[in-house]
């Protein structure tokens, strides 16, 4: 939820977003102010990749105040192509609850970008592509860590629309390879060969003293490849999508085909607008599967987002991709009314952590209600959420699966007012 972390008890957030766009310049800035009572609450003890779940206490207990710029963006562009600098949260992929590669679950990190800043159209064809580069800490090589990514989206806008997207991203640096590692090196990674076997002679793929690196030299970086497809039928209001991503760097095409599910995760979903022939009724279904691949028993794996030396793919204590994280799955179902003047959307969310890796996984069941009403240009929002959680902190091996241990019940109410001014 980006900068809007509010602990137990009362909290307050306010912000003003100012945006400007013309033929050559685009920018936005959003100063914010946040306060939270952040009362004392139970601390759930977890280790490793499970220590950075969203209920992790990222602020010390006690009241705190935060202020700053939630978003600052500046782009120079011409006819849809541009370069820019930004700290805005990003979202890549077709999901609305989760993304396998990039979401707004954490604070937006400063980054450079160049490519398209809007879809380029030729007849019924659409095209988007950009490169994103970021230095994630203030350290110098070899401890400096970089994030680099190339993303693309190719679309056909017909009676039935279809889009194909991809993302290749790397976490690099933070490992001593004997020579400095800089941002330009990080950018080159996303343009290099796909298979590790084709890169075994490059200077950064040396074994680095690791005795079990295998026949090919070891790649110290963390690569994620993802691809997705979205199908849209505007007449029926039907949207379906599927995304798959692989966190393991395959040695060769043979390696990829032999164990295609190794460190492979997926997500699929359906949205239906105009349910029961009512244009304002909406149905949403989405399922995200981030389970450890079952071949981990004979082939070592860090798991998707499970590498300690990259802080488990987190920034400021939160994951930037799917929030349920390592060895988890996440199910969302919503059905309600979405109109121009008001909305009433109940939902149910079921989430598990440590599904394969732990005998008794953590379970979170969440019931939510999102209501909104528009009056004289103001949107008044009321959001309620009830969470029922079991087996928190993971239970001992002698606890039966159907025993309710490690219980926690949480009620959250959020009230909001929004107003858009256009000059």
N, C-alpha and C positions, 0 to 999 in steps of 0.2 A: 504493500500500500504506500509506496514511496516514502516521503517524509512524514506522513500522517500516522506515526506511531503514538498511540495513547494507551497508557497502562491502566491498571485497575482503578476504578473510581471515575470522577468527572474529568472531562477534557474539553478543549476548545481549539478550533482551527478556523482561521480566516485567511483568505488570500485574494489577490486581484491580478488577473491575467490581462496583459495589454499586448495586442498583436497588430502587426502592420505588414502589408504585402503590396508590392508593385511589380513592374516588369523586370526589375533588376535586383531588388533588395527584399528580403523577408526577415522579420525578426519577431520574437515574442519574449516577454519578461513577466515573471510572476513572483513578486515578493509575498512572503507568508509570515504568519505569526502563530505559534502553537504553544499551548500549555496543558499540563496533565498533572493531576494530583498524584498519580502513580503510587497508590497505596501498596502496602506489603501484601505479597501473594506467595503461594507455595511455589518453590523452585523445583522443576522436574529435572532430575539428574540423568543425563544421557552422555554418551561418548561418541567420538568420531563424527561421521557424516550426519548422525541423528542429533548432534548438539546444536545445529543451526536451523531447526524447525521454526516455524513462525511464532510459536509461543515462547521462544527463547527470550529471556529478559535482556534486551539490548541496552536498556538504560538502568543505572543503579536505582534501587527503590528510594522513593521520595520525590517530592514535587520538582518538576523541571519546566523550563521555558526554552523554546527554540524559535529562532527567526532567521531569515535569510532569503535566498532566492530558490524557490522550488523548481523554477525553470528559467533558463536563459538560452536563447537560440539566436544565431545570426547567420544568414546565408547570402551569398552573392550568386545570382542565377541568371540564366538567359534561355528562354524557350524550354523550360523544364529541366535544364541541366545546371548544376551548381556545386559550390563548395561551401562548407560552413563549419562552425564550431558550436557545440551545444552541451548542456548537461541534462537535457530532457529525458524522461523515461522513454524507453523504446518498447515496441511490441512487434514481434515477427511471427507470422503463422496465422492460421485460420480460426483458432479457438477464441472463445470469449471468457473462459474461466481459467484456462491454462495455456502455456506455450512451451514447447520443448526446448526452445533456444533462447528466447528473450521476452521478458514480460515486465510489467511495472511493479513487481513484488517488492523491489528494493528502491533505494534512492537512486535517481539517475546519476550515472557517472560521467565526468567530462570526456568528450570525445570529438574527434574530427570526422567529417564525412564528405564524400564527394561522389557524384553520380546524379541520378534523377531525384528531384524533390517533389515530383508529382508524376502521375502516369502519363507516358507519351502514347498518343493514339495515331494509328494509321488505318483508316476505314474501321473495321470491326476488331482490329487487333490492338492490344495494349501491352506496354512494356515498362518495367521498373527494374532498376539495378543500382546498387550503391555499395561502396566500401566504407567501413567504419573502423576507426583506430582509436585506441585509448591506452593511456598509462594508468594502471589501477592503484599505484602507490607512489610515494614521494622518494623512494629509494633509488640508488644507482646500481648499475650492473656490477655483480651478477644477481643482485637481490631484486632489481626492478622487475615488475610483472606487467605484461602487456596483453591486451585483448584486441584481436583483429578479426574482421569478418567480411565476407562478401555475400550479398543477398540478391536474389532476383525473383521476378514475378512476371510470367507471360500469360496473357489473358485473351480469350475470344469472347466478344460481346455480341451474342446472337440471341435468338429466341430462348435458347438454353445457353447460359454462359458457363465457361469452364476456365479455370486458372491452374497453372502449374507453377509452383514456387520451390526455391531451394535456399539453403544457407550452409556455408562452410565457415566455421569459426574456430579460432585457436586461442588458447591461453599459453603464453610462452614467457621465457625468462624465469627468474627465481631459482635457476639451477646453474651452477658454475661449470661452463663448458671450456674454460681455459682462455677464452677471448671475450671481449665485451659483446653484449647483446642489446641492440637498440631498436627503436620503433620501426625503422626501415626494414630491419631483419624480420620483425613481426609481420609487416605488410607482405613481404615476399612469400611467407608461408602459405597464404591463402591462394597463391598463384602457382604453387609448385605441384609436382606429381601427386596423384591420389594415394598410391600405394607406397608403403614404407620400403619395400624391396627396391623400388626405383630411386630411393633417396639414401641408400645405405653408405654411399661414399661421401655424402656431405659432411662438413666438419662438425655439425651439431648432433649427428646421429651416432656418435661414438659411444662405446659401452659405459664410459664414465665409471669404470671400476666395478660394475655390477656383474657378478659371476654368472647369473642365470639369464642373461639377456637374450639368449637363443642364437640361431644361425645368423640372423640378420642383426645388425647393430640396433641399439635401443633408441627410440625416439623419446626424449624427455618431456615433450610438450603434450598438451591435452587438446586433441582435435575432436570436433563434433560436426558430423555431416547430417543434414536433414533435407527431406523433400516432402512436399504435400500437394494435394489436389483438392480443388473446391468446385462443386457443381451447383449452379444457381438457375432456378427457373422462376423468373419474375412473375409470370402469369399465375402459377400455382402457389407462389410464396415459399417454395421449398429450397432449402440450402443443405447440402451434405458435404462433409469434408473428412479427409484422412491425412494424417501426418506420421512419418516415421523418421527416426534419427538413430544414428550409431555413434557411440562414444569411443569405441576401440579403433585404433589405427591399423587397418588390415595390412598384412604384409604383401599380399598379392590378390589377384582376382580369384585364384583357387582357394586361398584362405577365406575370402569373403563368402564364396559359394559353399564352402565346407561347413562353416559355422556362421550362417547369416544372422542368427539371433544373438551373437555374442555382444554384450553391452548395447543391445538394440532396444529401443523404447518406442512407444507409439501412442497415438491419440486419434479418436474419431468422434464425430458428432453430427447431429441433425438439428436444424431449426426449421420450424414451420410457422409462417405468418399466414393469417387468415384461416385459422383452424375452425372447423364446423361451419365454413362459409361466412364466418364473421371476420371482417378485415382487421379487427383490433385484437383478436385472440392469438396468443403466441405460445408455442411449445418449444422448449429447449432441452436437448439431451446431449451430454458430453462425457466421455470416459477417457481417462489418461492412465496409461500403464507404464510404470517406471521400474518394474520388478527386475531384480538381478537375474540374468540369464541362467538357465538351469545347467548350462555347461560349465559353470564356475567351479564345480567340484573337481574338474580335471584341467581347467585352464584358468589361470589366475586373472582376476579382474579388479579394477578399482571401483567398478560399478559406475553407473551414469551419474556424473557429478560427485564422485566419491574420492577425489584425490586431496589428501591433507595439505600438500605443499601449495595448492591453489585455494586453500580455505574452503574447499567443497563448493567451488563456483559461487562464492558470495561476495557481496560488496556492502560494507557497513553492517555486517552481521546478517544479511538476508540474501537468499538466492535470487538471481536475476531470471532464472528460467522457471520451470514448473515448481510451485511453492511446496508441494508435498514432498519433493526431494527423493533422495536415494532410496531404492528398494521400497517403493510405495505404489499405491494406485488411488485414483480419485474419481468419483462419480458425481455428476450434477444433473438434476432434473428440475425444470421450472415450467410452470404453466400459469398464464394469467392474461390480464388485459393491458394493452399498450396503445394508448390513444394520443391525440394531439394535445388534449387538455389534462388528462389524468392517466395514471397507471396504477395497477394493483397486481403484483407479481409474487406469489408465494414460490418457495423453492425448497429442495431437499438436497443435501450434500453428504456423501459417505466417503470417508478417507481412511486409509490404513498405512501404517509405517512399519518397516521391518517384516514384510510379508514372507520373504524367503529366508532371510538371514537370521530371523529370531523365531523361536518356537511359538510364542504368543505375541502377535503383532499388536501395536497400539491401534485403537479404533476411535474415530471421531464421527459422530452423527450430528448434523447441523440442520436446523429448520429455520428458514428465513422468510421475511416478508418485506418487500420493497414497494413503497407507495409514494406517489408523487402527484402534485396538483399544481396547475398553472393558473395564476391569477394576475391580471394586468402586467404581463410580461415577467413576473416573478415565478420561479419554480420553488415550491415548498416540499421538502422531502422528509419522509419518515422511514427509517430502516430499523427493523427488529431482527435479532438473531439469537437463537437458543442453541447451545452446544452441549452435547452429552458425550463424554469421553471415557474410555475404559483402557485398562492395562498401561497407564501412563508410566514412563520410565522402564517399561518392559518388566514382565513378571518372571519369577523363578521357574525352572523346568518342572517342578512338582505341582504347578498350578494348572488345573484343567482349563481347556479352551473356553468352556461355557461359564466359568466363574468370573463374576464382575469384580475385578480388582483395579486398583489405581484409578479410582473414579474422580471425575471433576465435572461440575455443571456450571455453565457460564451464560449469563444474560447480557446482551448488548443492545442499547438503544441509541440511535443517531438521528439527530434533527438537523436539517440543513435548509438554507435559502440560497438560491442562485439567480443571478440577473445578467443578461447579456446586453451590452450597449454597442450599437453599430453606427459609426460616423461616416 
